[in-house]
Amino acid sequence: MNFNTPSRSRGKRSLVVSITLLCIAIAVIVISLNTGTIRLSPAAVLQTLLGNGSSDDQIVLFDYRLPRILVTVLAGAGLGIAGAALQGITRNPLADPGILGLHAGAAFGLMVFVSLSFTMDGSVALFIPLFAFAGSIAAALIIMLLSYDRHNGVSPMKLILVGIAVAAGFHALTLYLSLRLDEDTYSFAARWLAGSVWGRDWIHVQALLPWVVLCISYIWSRSKTLDAFNLGDAAATSIGTPVRSQRVILLLCAVALSAVSVSMAGGIGFIGLAAPHLARRLVGPMHRHLIPAAGLIGMVILVSADTIGRTIFQPNAIPAGVVVAAIGAPYFLYLLVRSK
């Protein structure tokens, strides 16, 4: 009897699903490149990418549209994988960077950044992920301290409740800082908090890319560790998994990934919740299959949301965060009722 057959079957299914999701992601990106206030035909996009387009097409594509789309691609993948990692670390199917208050911490960090008279423009934007990461780490430490019980560890439901409370506190601090800003800076902060990726430039892609690549690579390389966490701490330790050290490192990577993603894409919620759940339905619970699928689904969701927001509702563009929330909030309620 061949005991590897189920594993091989899951591997083939995962490969087929991943290729399908990749094709969908490419299709969504192509559609996003073609649509907007100034529409470009697929032929014009291709010619411009090859360097043969008109000067106007090059300005539209390379100066405005392509950097914005690349930010949503990287941030969507980062949020989806950060959610998958957090759900694996906490063994909580409702864990999400936004719900747990990590996005609120990142927002507070970014508000501190803009309060220091900095902006998203220029090379100074490279420091934005550091401020967002510091804010998310502060939120994560507070949440873990308040939800930890020395007898029972961290309760999944308590983690959610504490996360919501901590998020409310950071939102209040963020609002207080935003009210002290000048008119132009407040306008930028309001767009960011709503999840708008308008005005993103190549410097923001450069600031986001190394964080996303490094964090995703490490999280995926520890897929077996995340699988072991699902067995419980005692069982994971018995098979040789350094539970405490790996949990801390993976948690830092997940926090960093979510923080830098929202620092460039704005206050986007629910992708870290929905993408892993959808991926788990498609490829199963094994993290070596789950992580790529969650990243691709998160990418598709965010790029689609941004495209919908800036095309369907013209001339008044809707922030991608609003579109995602309109879909993600009912999905969260469905999962909450189903988990009960």
N, C-alpha and C positions, 0 to 999 in steps of 0.2 A: 504494500500500500504506500502511495506517495503522499506524505504529510505536507509537502511543500505546495501542493496544488492550490489550496485556498489562498495562500500568500501570493502565489504567482498570478492567480486570477484577480486578486485585489490590485496587484501591481499593474497588470494590463488595463484594468478598469480605470485606475488612477491616471495612467498615461493617456488614455483616450480622452478622459475628462479634462486633463490639463491642456492637451492640444486643442480641444474644442474651446475651452475658455480663452486660450491664447488667441485663437482665430477671432473669437467674439471681441476680445480686447482690441485687436488690431483694427477690426471693422469699426468699432466705436471711435477709435482714435482718428481713423480716416474720415469718418463722418464729421467729427468735431473740427478737423482741419478744414473741411469744405464749407462749414456753416458759420454764421456770425452776421454782424451788421453788414460787412462787406463779404459777399459770397464768392468763393473760388470754386471753379469746377475741378473735378478730380484730375483732369488733364493739366490744368493750370498749376495745381498743387504739385504734381509730379514734375512738371517742367521746372518749377521754382526750386524744388528740392535738389534737382540735378544741376541747378545754376543757370538755367536758360529762361527763367521767368522775367517778366517786366520789373522795373524798379518799384512800382507800386505794389505788385504782388510780393516782392521780396520784403518790403517794409511790413506789410500786413502779416506775412507768414513768420518771418524770422524775428521781427522786433516786438510783435504783440501776441500772435496766436500760439506759436510753437513753445515759447517759454512757459506760458500759462498752462498748456496741455501737459507738458513734461512735469510741472509741479504737481498737477492733479494725478498723474500716473504714479509718481514716486510716493506722494502722500497717501493715495488710496491703497497702494500695496503695503505701505508701512503701517497704516491703521488696521488693515485686515490681519496682518501677521502679528502685530502687537496684541490684538484682541485674542487671537488663537493662543499666543504664548501665555497671556494672563489667565485665560481659562484653564490652560494646562497646569500652570503653577499653583493656582488657588483651588483647583478642582471644583470650580464654580462655573456652571454653564451660563450664568447671567453676568459674568465679569466683562466689563467693557471700560476702556480708558476714560470715556466720558462719564459714564454712570459712577465709576469709582472716584471721581473727583480729580483725576490726573490732568484732564484738559483744563479744568478750572485753575489748577496750579500753574499750568503752562501759560494760561491767559494772564494770570497775575504776574508771572515773570516777564512776559512781553510788555505788560503795562508799565512795569518798573523800568524796562528798557526805554520805552517811548517817553516816559516821564523825565528821563535824563536828557531830554532834548535830542535824542537820536531819531532816525527815521528808518524806513525799510529800504531806502535808496543807498546806492554806493556800496563800497567794500565793507562799511560798518555793518551791513546786513549779515555778514558772515558770523557776527557775534550773537545774533538773535537766537539760534538754537541753544546756545549756552545758557542764556537767561531763561528760556522756556524749560530746559532740562532742569535747571536749579529749582524753578517753581514746582515742577512735577515731582521732583525728589522730595521737596518739603511736604507736599501734599501726601505722597506715598508714606513717608515716615510717620506723619500724624495719623493717617488711617491705620497703619499697622499697629501703632502703639495703642490706639483707642479700641481696636477690634480684637486684640490678642488676649487670650485667657490662658494662664499657665497650666490649667487643668485640661481644658478642651481645645487648646490651640486657637486657630482662627475659624470662626463659624462663617460659612458662606453668606447666610442671610444677614448676620451682624456686619460683615464686610460691606455689603450693599448699603445698609442703613447708615453706617458711619461714613461711607463714601459720599452719600447724598448730603449728609449734614456738613461734611468738610467742604464739599463743592459749593454749598450755599454760603459758607463763610468766606471762601475765596472769591466767589462772585460779588459779595458785598464789598470786599476790599478792592476788587477790580473796578467796580462801579464808582467807588469813592475816588480812586486815582483818576479815572476817566473824566470825572466832573471838574478836575483841576487842570485839565489840558486846554490849550488854546483851540480855536475853532477848527483849524485845518488838521491838527493832530487828532482831535476828537473825532473828526469825520473819518479819518483813517482807522482809528480804533473801533468805531462803530461798525464799519464794513468788515473788519477782521473778525470781530466777535460774532457777526452774522454768518461767517463762513464764506466770504467773498474772496476769490482769487484774482480779482481785477487788478491790473497794473503789475503783475509779476514779471520779472526780468530774468536775464541769464544769470545774474549774480545770485538770485534766489535758488535757481537750479543748482549752482555750484555749492551753495551753502547746505543744501539738502542732500545731494547725491552721496557724499562720502559717509554720512551718518547712516543713511538707509542701506547702503551696500554692506557696510561693516556689521551693523546690527542684525540684518536679515541673514547674512552668511553665518554668523555665530549661532543665532537661534535655530536655524535649519540644521547646523552641524550637531546640535544637541537634541535632535528629535527623539532619540532613544531615552534620553534623560526625562523628557517631558512625558513619554509613554510610561516610564517607571513611576512618575509622580501619581499617575492615575491609579496605581496599585495601593497607594497609601504610603506614608513615611516609613513604617516598620518594614513592609515588604520591599520597598525600594532600597532601603539600607541593607537588607539581607542579601540582595543580589549585587551589592558592591557599589551602589550609587551614592556619591557624596551629597546627600540631600541638602544640608544646610548651605554649604558653599555654592552649589549649583543653583539653588533657589535664589540666593542673593544676586548672583551674577546674571541669571536669566531675567530676574525682576528688573535689574538695572537696565538691561538691554531693551526690555519691553517698554519701560518707562521712557527711556531715551528715544526709542523709535516713535512712540506716540507723541511725545513732546515736540520733537523736531518736525514731525509731519504737520501737526496743527500750527506750529509756529510759522509755517510758510503757506499753508492752505487755509488757515483761519479756524474758527470754532466749529469743526465738523464733528458731529456725534453719530452714534449708532452703527457706523461702519464696522468698528471693532467688535460689535455684538452680532450683527447680521451675517457678516462675511464668514466667520468660522462656523456658524450654525449651518449655513447653506453648504459650505464645503464639506462639513461632516456628513451631511445627507448624501452628498455626491460620491465621496471617496472613502468614507469611514473614519474611524478615530485615530488611525496611525499618523503620527505627526509628520513623518517624512513625506506623506501624501497630502496631509491636511494643510501644511504651511504654504506650499506653492499654490494650492487651489484657493486658499483664503486670500492670499496676496492678489491673485488674478481677479477674484470676485470683487475685492475692495477697489481695485483699479477700475474695473468696469463700472461699479456703482458711482464713484466720484467723478470720473470723466463724463459719464452719462448725465449725472446731476448738473454739472457745470454747463454742458452743452444744452440741456433742456432749459436751464435758467437764463441763458443768454440768447436763446433763439425763439422759443415759443412765446415768451412774454415780452418781446420787443414792442416798443423801444425801451421799456423799463425792465432792465435785467434783474432777475431774482438771484440772490446769492446761492451758491451750491449747498451751503449748510442748511438753508431753509427747505430746499427740495429733498435733501437727505432726511431731514427731521420729519417731513410730511409723510415719508414712507417708513422711516425707522421707528418712530414713536408707536404707531399701531402694532408693528411687529414685536416690539419689546413687551407691550401689554399682552399680546398673544402668547409669547414665551412665558411670561410671568404667570398667567392663568394656567397654562399647560403644565408648568413645573409644580404648581400647587396640587 
